[in-house]
Amino acid sequence: MATLTINGNKVDFEPGTTVLQLAIDTGLEIPHYCYHQSMSAPANCRICLAEIWQPNPRKDGKLESLGKLVPTCSTPAADGMIVYTDSPKAIANQKSVMELLLINHPVDCPVCDQAGECHLQDYSYQYGRGQSRFQEDKNKQPKKDLGPNVLLYSDRCIMCTRCVRFTREVTGTAELMVEGRGSHNQIDVFPGLALDNELSANVIDLCPVGALLDKDFLFQQRVWFLKKTPSIDGITASGDNIFVEHNEGTIYRVKPRRNDEINQWWITDELRYGWKFVHSEDRYVMPSVLGEESFEVSQAREPGPSA
């Protein structure tokens, strides 16, 4: 079996995978934003760049550097390859990428729903400089209502394009696009369209920062208070795997739980928002019998001793 080394860790692999996907599969962290294994790899966020050495068959297998940092999300793994994401060159790139991403970011973590599960937050701490050298005015981008379930805070967007690729490669509905140039790039819907397909709210889960937010969950709860309970779709017959996220007996949201054989990474909007009956005042919580008085908890017979 082929073997490569990532930051001193030797990993066996089957040919056909990329360096980044191999690291993800084996629990080795390589920072990334734009990459998601269900979609194409545009290699546009650049934070996953690594220094790579590889045997040169023309020189009897002597290890040689590829000469520049390369994106691990689109570089096929090769036998004998040595990957460094902790070399001085790779670390300098990570710090530069984080600095550029934060130049126009509003840094409004205290009021952002994504705080606590934000990759921009995490990577800023792990790979950033710790301070900004940018003294000029930040670009201001508008908030946008993309559809019935999703809000876009454009000034938080880092242009990873996961959402755009999702609507083109997964749902095939292609409502989202990138418009503008340079630092004025924005995600938007095509004129006359709304982000309103059966899987539309999955872009909220895909967004690695606080740009795409759930209207239903907005300002409802801090994510570190939520408890996750694994469950199965009880509304439709799909059998989708889900997490029910709740706090103090109240459900706040339902999120997809990965299962490659059934729902992969996604759930339908019907399932995501169809649980509200759980807290309905009209919901029966105790059994009743026609013609009998209402069944009260105090009337429930205590179970007798086992035979």
JOZIJO-V889410 format. One record per pair of residues at least 24 apart in sequence whose ideal C-beta (glycine too) atoms are under 7 Angstrom apart, sorted by sequence separation. I is the first residue (numbers start at 1). J is the second residue. D is the distance in Angstrom with one decimal. If there is no record, write none. Layout:
i: <I,I>
j: <J,J>
d: <D,D>
This chain:
i: <48,54,69,163,173,251,46,48,55,98,238,242,54,98,159,171,221,226,54,230,240,251,20,43,171,251,52,53,98,99,242,250,43,98,99,102,157,43,52,98,103,221,240,41,95,154,220,41,50,51,94,95,99,154,50,95,104,236,50,104,152,217,235,236,51,166,217,235,166,35,51,120,233,51,214,235,50,163,166,32,49,30,146,163,49,139,144,162,163,139,141,150,162,47,147,146,147,148,160,106,146,147,163,47,106,150,205,46,104,105,149,150,158,205,20,149,19,20,147,150,156,18,150,156,157,18,22,30,156,18,19,18,101,153,154,216,18,19,153,18,152,17,152,153,150,151,31,13,19,151,202,149,150,149,149,151,199,201,199,200,198,199,198,201,4,4,4,3,4,47,2,4,5,6,7,4,5,7,4,7,104,33,120,119,120,119,118,31,118,114,31,114,113,112,113,113,113,113,116,117,116,116,45,44,42,149,33,40,34,36,39,33,34,39,34,40,39,39,38,36,33,38,38>
j: <72,78,93,187,197,275,71,73,80,123,263,267,80,124,185,197,247,252,81,257,267,278,48,71,199,279,81,82,127,128,271,279,73,128,129,132,187,74,83,129,134,252,271,73,127,186,252,74,83,84,127,128,132,187,84,129,138,270,85,139,187,252,270,271,87,202,253,271,203,73,89,158,271,90,253,274,90,203,206,73,90,72,189,206,93,183,188,206,207,184,186,195,207,94,194,194,195,196,208,155,195,196,212,97,156,200,255,97,155,156,200,201,209,256,72,201,72,73,200,203,209,72,204,210,211,73,77,85,211,74,75,75,158,210,211,273,76,77,211,77,211,77,212,213,212,213,94,77,83,215,266,214,215,215,216,218,266,269,268,269,268,269,269,272,77,78,79,79,80,123,79,81,82,83,84,82,83,85,83,86,183,119,208,208,209,209,209,123,210,209,127,210,210,210,213,217,218,219,222,223,223,224,160,161,161,269,158,165,160,162,165,160,161,166,162,169,169,170,170,206,208,264,265>
d: <4.7,5.9,5.7,6.3,4.5,6.0,6.9,5.3,4.4,6.1,6.9,6.1,6.8,5.7,5.3,5.0,6.1,6.3,5.0,5.9,5.0,5.7,5.6,4.0,5.2,7.0,6.2,4.4,5.5,7.0,6.9,6.9,5.6,4.0,5.7,6.3,5.8,4.7,5.4,7.0,4.8,4.9,5.9,4.5,6.5,5.2,5.5,4.7,5.1,4.3,4.1,6.4,7.0,6.9,6.1,5.2,4.7,6.6,4.6,4.6,6.1,6.4,6.8,6.3,4.6,6.6,4.9,5.5,5.7,4.1,5.2,6.7,5.3,5.3,6.9,4.7,5.4,4.1,5.8,6.1,6.5,5.5,5.6,6.0,5.0,5.6,6.8,4.4,6.4,6.6,6.2,5.4,6.7,5.8,4.3,6.9,3.5,5.8,6.2,5.2,4.2,4.6,6.1,4.4,6.6,6.4,6.5,5.4,6.8,6.3,5.9,6.3,5.6,6.4,4.1,4.7,4.0,4.3,5.8,6.3,5.5,6.7,6.2,4.8,4.0,6.1,5.2,5.3,4.4,6.4,5.0,6.1,5.1,6.3,7.0,6.1,6.0,5.2,5.4,6.5,6.1,5.4,5.9,6.5,5.7,4.8,6.4,5.3,5.7,5.7,4.9,6.7,6.9,5.7,6.8,7.0,5.5,5.1,6.1,5.9,5.2,6.9,6.2,5.3,5.5,6.8,6.9,6.4,6.8,7.0,3.9,4.1,4.8,4.6,6.4,7.0,6.7,6.0,6.5,5.3,6.1,6.5,6.9,4.0,4.5,6.6,5.7,5.3,6.0,6.2,5.7,3.2,6.2,4.1,5.3,6.7,6.1,6.8,6.4,5.2,4.2,4.8,5.5,6.6,6.2,6.2,6.2,6.2,4.2,5.7,4.6,4.4,6.3,6.6,6.6,6.4,5.1,6.9,6.7,6.5,5.2,6.5,6.0>
